[in-house]
């Protein structure tokens, strides 16, 4: 009879522990889920995504429209040009 009582007590403790862990995971999931659903706060002076995208598109179209030799590093002066043109004397 004593073994049955001890076994039932161990089962109760195990089930209570399991329920506690599942409840803790549910609370943590709810907290993290609500944190990711919040919209970012737009602070004064921060970049706005649509404006930055428009600037990037404008810069890309301006670079494509300019006379490009296909060597962007040479145009920036970072690397020497590989073209065979001689400088005017």
N, C-alpha and C positions, 0 to 999 in steps of 0.2 A: 504494500500500500504506500509505503514511504517513497519508493521509486517512482510511482505514478504521480505523486504530489510534486516531487522534485522535477520530473520531466515536464509537467504542465507549467511550473513556474519558469523553467528555462524557455519554453515555447512562448510564453507571454512576454518575457523580457526581450526575446529575439524579435517578436512581432512589433513591440513598442519601439525598439531601436530602428527597425526597418521603416516604420511609419514616420519616425522622426527624421530620418535621412531623406525620405521622399518629400516630406514637407519642407525641409531646408532647401532642397534642390528647386522645388516649385517657387519658393519665395525669392531665391536668388535669380531664377529665370525671369520672374515678373519684374524684378528691379532692373535687371540688365535690358529686358525688352522695352521697358518704358524709357530708359535712357537712350536707346538707339532710335526710338520713334520721335524724339524731340527734334524740332527744326533748329539748325544752327542760328545763333544770334548774330545779326548783322551789326557789327560795331562801326562806329564812325571812322571813316578812312580806310575801311577794308575793301579789298577788291571784289567787284561784282562779276559773277561768272559770264553774264551776257556781254558786258563791256569788254572783258578780257578776250573773249572769243572774237568779237568784232575787230579788236586791235590786231589779234593774231592773223585774222583773215586779210586785213588791210595790208599788213606787212608782207604776207605771203604773195598777195597779188602784185604788190609794188616790186618785189624781188623778181617775180616772173616777168613783169613788164620791162624791167631794166635790161640792158645789154649784158646778159650773163654768158660767160664763157664756159660754164659748167664747173668752175673751180671756186667754190664759195670761200675756201680758206685763202686762196690767192687774192680774192676781192677784198677780204678783210685785212690783208697784209700779214697774215700769220704764217703763210707758207709761200715759197716762191712759185711763180707761174711756170707751167711747163710748155707754154707756147714758144714758138721759134721766132717771134718778132724781135727785131733789133730796135734799140732805143734811138731816137732822133739825136743827131750830133750837132 
